[in-house]
Amino acid sequence: MQLAAWLLLLIPVATFLAYPLVVLFAAALAPRRRVPVPAATPSITILIGAHNEETTIGLKLASVAQALAAWPGTAQVLVADDGSTDATAAIARGAGAAVIACPRGGKAAALNRAVPQATGEVIVMTDADPLFDAQTLPALLAPFADPRVGAVAGRVETIRTPGRSRFAAADRAFRRYESALRSAEDRLFGCVSADGGLYAIRRALVPTVVADVTDDFYVSTAAVAAGHRIAYADAARVWEHSITGARRQWRRRVRITVRGLTGLWRRRALMNPVRTGWYAVALVLHKVARRLAPLAILPLWLVSALAGGAWWIVFAAITAAALVALAGTLGARLPGPLRIVHGIVLHLAGLAAGTLLFVAGRRYAQWTPQKA
């Protein structure tokens, strides 16, 4: 029983703690990458996927316009309108964006219709709600001066709005964790993938997006599949609100997990270290193990109760975290630290549920944005 408990504990510890610590330590010892001076400024297309985003698209495009003021090159702004039934398209056109009107078919279908209309050498992919900083574009596009870079991941930050979402603190903590990990991975072998809030990719590398995957993972990893590297630009930032409500958070995490695992299966060739080296190891530990590790927590809780001795501490900690998450989900007002616990437990539970649904054959082929 003791051996089983140790093995079950090792799985989440190795995934969420040991791997990041090893990568951070190795990155601290690695020399900084030298970014060459760009020979020319690439033309860009900013591509925004949208479905019923009339409350956010105006602010989004205003932030894009502000960012473009600091960009010296040629720029095109496209909105791929996925069958919106509100004023999204009209607001976008009024803000000066070109709108690609698509029948409702999901984000993948909208992107596939819009990409052939892109004129930029580099396509900046972004969602309809994250707001650009004024310096977002120069920071995001600078790594393309290195011809080995095929895509660049930006940083997504959570806006601090008191009282808006009980999950904002947990979201900010997770974003910091992910940003530190991506920065370290970039120093060593390149980012594993990018966040859909903001990333850029050379237009020639953009694949046809299949409907049942997370498009940001599938598109950004096309760069690795083509023999390039995904860089990380910490100074390239966008800002978004945290999603409100435990049900929305849960549904979003489950859906992303199922679609993420589907994308990983379609990109399974990248997990071959003969082909992609250390990137393959990082892909397995950062993406695959992260989704499998939460499945060990419930068995760990049961085994720790039976193992006795110091294992009761583990049993009590898991029980307490679950009770905090239950109380928060039922609407109890939690202090700041316990809100983070609630967010973490909900995140892990969503990963576990999504993994089980993926194994059971569940797939999500249509994109439905979760509103903040």
N, C-alpha and C positions, 0 to 999 in steps of 0.2 A: 504493500500500500504506500509506503514511504517513497519507493522508487517511482511509482505511478504519479504521485503528487509532484515530485521533482521534475519529471519529464513534462507534465502538463504545465507547470509553472515556467519551465524553460522556454516554451513556445512563444507566449506573449512577451516575455522579458527579452528574448533574443530579437524578436521582430520590432518592438516599439522602443527598446532602450539600447540593447547591445549594438545592433547594426548602425543606428545613428551615431552612437558614441565612437565606434571604430572609424566610420567615415569622417566624422568631424576631426578626430585626432589625425588621421592620415592626411586630410586636406590641410590641416595646420602646418604639417611638415612639408607639404608639396610646394614647389615654386609657383608663384603667380603666373598665370597665362599672359603672355604679351599680346596685346591686341594691335594689329598693324593699322597704320593710318589708311583710311579709305581712299582709294584712287579716284572714286567718283561717288556722288550721292545717288543712291538707287531711287527709282520711282516707286511709289507705294500705292496700294489700294487698301483702304480700311473697310473691312467687310463686317457688317453687323447683322446677325440673324435676329428676327423679331416676330413675335406672334402676340397680338393684342397688348402692345406696349405703349399705349397712348399716354400713360401717366409718367413714363420714364424716358421715352425716346427724345423728347425735346431737350431735356437737361443733358442727356447723353451726347447729342449732337453739338450742343453748345460747348461742352467740355472738349469734344474732338476739335471743334473750330479753334478753341483756345490753344490746344496742343499743336495744331497745324501752323499757328503763327510762329512757332519756334522751329519749324521744319523747313529747310531751304529748298527741298526738292519738289518734284511734281507729285501731286497727291490726288487720288480719286476716292470718293466716299460712296459706298454702296450699302443699301439696306435690303437684305433678302427677306421680303415680307411673306411669311408662311401662312397665307390665307387669313390674315387678320380681319375681324368683323367690326373693329372699332376705327378710330381716326389715326391709327399708327402711320399708314402710308401718306396721308395728307399732311400730317405734322412733319414727317421726314422730308417730303418734297418742299414744304415751306421753309425748311432749314437748309435747303440747298443740296440735299443728298439725292443721288440717283436711286430709284426704287425698282427692284426686280420683283414684280408681282407674281406670286406662285400660288397655285391651288394648295389647300391644306393637305400636307403630306408628311410633315415632320421636318425637323431641322436639317437632317441629312439631305433630303430632297431639295430643300431651299438652297443650301450651300452648293449642291451640285449644279443647280440652275444658274447660280450667281457667279461662280468661279470663272466660267468661260467668258464672262463679261468684264472681268478684271483686266486692267491695263498695266498695273504696276508690276515691277520685277519682283517685289516682295509684297505678300498679302499679310496685313495685320488683322488677325481674327480677334473679335471681342463680342461680348454679350451686350444686350440692350440696356442693362442697368448700371454696370460699373462706370464710374466717372474718371476721366483722364486727368493726370497732373499736367501742368504746362510743359514739363520736361520729359514726359513719358516717351514720346516718339524718338528723340535723339538717343536716349538711353537704350531703348529697345532695339534700335536699328544699328547701333555702333558695332556690335559683334559680327555683323555680316561682312565687315572688312576682311575677316578671315574666311578664305574660300572653303575651309573645312567645315564651317558652320552652316547647317542647312535650316535650322529653326532656332528661335530664341524665346525662352519663357520669361514672362514678366511676373511681377509680384502683385498679388491681390490683397488688399487691406480691408478690414471691417471698420465701417464708420462708427465712431463713438457717439451714440445718441441716447442719453439717459432715458430709461423707461420704455424704449422702443421694443427691445427684444431681450428675453431672459437668457438667450443663447449667445449674445454678442461677446461676452467675456470668453466663453469656450471657443467661439469661432476665432477670436483674436489669438488665443493661445495656440490653436491648431495652425493658424496661418504663420505664426512665428516659427513654430516647429518645422513646418513644411519649407519655409523660406530658408532657414538655416541648413536644412538637409539638402535642398536643391543647390544652394550656393557651394556646399562642400562637394556634392557630386560633380558640379561643373568644374571644380578645380582638378578633379581626378580623371573622370571618364565621360563627362557630359551629363546633363539632366536626363532622368529617366523619361519624363514627358512634361507637358505644359498644362497649365490651368486655363480653362476656356474663357476666363475673365479677360485674359490678355496674353497673346503670343503672336509671333510672326514666323512666316515660313516662305522660302523662295517659291515663287509661283510654279516653277517647273516641277517642283516636288509634290505639289498638292495632289492627293489621290482622289478617286471617286469614293465618296463616303458611303459606307453601307449603313442601312437604317437602324440596326439594332445595337450599335456601339456608342460609347462616349466619343463624340466627334473630336474633342480636343486631344484625347490620347491617340486616336487612330490617325488623325492628320499630322500631329507633331512627330509621331514615331515613324512616319513615312520618310522623314529625313534620315533616321538611323537605318531604315531598310535600304536607303539609297547610298549608304556608306558615309553619311555626314554625321555631324555631332549636333546635339541640342545644347545651346548655351543658356546661361541664366543671367538676366540683367536685373539686379536688385533695385536699381534706381528707376527702373521703368515700372511705375505703379498706377494701379487703378483702385478706386474706392467704391465699396458697395455696402448696403445695409444687410444685416443678418436677417434670415428668414424667421418670421414669428410663428409661434405655435408648435407644440410637440408633434402634432399629427403631420404638419407640413415638413418638419425636419425629418421625421421618421420616413415618410413616403419618399422624400428626396434621396435620403441615404440608401434606402433599399433599391430604388430605381437606378441610381448611379452605380451601385455595387453590381447589379445584374448586368448592366450595360458595360461596365468596366471589365468584368470577367469575360464577357463576350468578345470585347476588343482584344483582351490578352490572348484569348484562344486564337483569334484570327492573326495575331502578331506573334504566335508561339515560336516562329523561326528565329526571332530576335533573342530567345532565351538560350540559344546555342552559343556557348563561350568560344567555340572554334571560329564562329562567324563574327561575334561582337565583343569578345573579350570580357573584361570586367563589367561592361554594361549589362551583359546577360545575368551576371550574379546580382547586380543591383536591381534589375527589373524583377527578378524572382523575389528578392527580399523586401523591396520597397512596395511592390504592387501585389504580387500573388500571396506572399506570406501574410501581408497586412490584412487581407480578406479572410484568410483561413485561421489566423491566430485566435480571433474571438470565439471560434467554435470550441476552443479548449477551456474557456472560462467556466462554463456550467459543469463539465466533468470535474474540473479542478475544485469547484465549490463542494461537490458531493464527496470527492475523495478526501479533501482536507478535513471534512467533518468526521470521516471514518478513521483518518490517520492519527488523530489525537495529538497530544503534546503541543509543540509550538505551531503546528498546522492550524490550530484553532484561531490563531491570529489572522491567517489567510481567509479562513471561513468567515470570521467576523467582519473583515474588511470588505469582502465581496457582498455579504449580506447587507451591511450598512450602505454601501454604494447603491445597491439595488433598491433599498427602501427610500433613499434620497431621491433617486430617479423616479420612483413611483409617486412619491409625494409631489415632486415638481410637475409631473405629467398630469396629476389630478388637480393642479392649480394652486398648490401651496406656495406661499412667498418664501423664497430661499435667499439667505445671505449670499454675497458674492462668491466665496469659495465653493459653496455647495451648488451654486448655479453651474460652475465649471464641472463639478462632479456629475451633475445631471446631464450636461451636454456630452461629456465623455462616454457615459454609460449608454445614452441614446445612440451615439455614433457607433459604438462597438456592437450594440444590439442590432442596429441596422445593417452593419457589415455581415454579421452572422446570418441574419434572416435573408439578406440578398444572396449570400453564397449558397444557402440551402435552396432558395428558389431557382438559382442558376442551375444547380445540379439536377433539380427536378424538371428542368426544361423550360422554365419561364423566360420569356424575352419581351423587351419593350421596344417597339419599332417606331413609335411616334413620340415626339418631343413636346412636353407640356411644361412651360416654365412655371416654377414656384414663385409666387409673388411675396415680396417682403412684407 
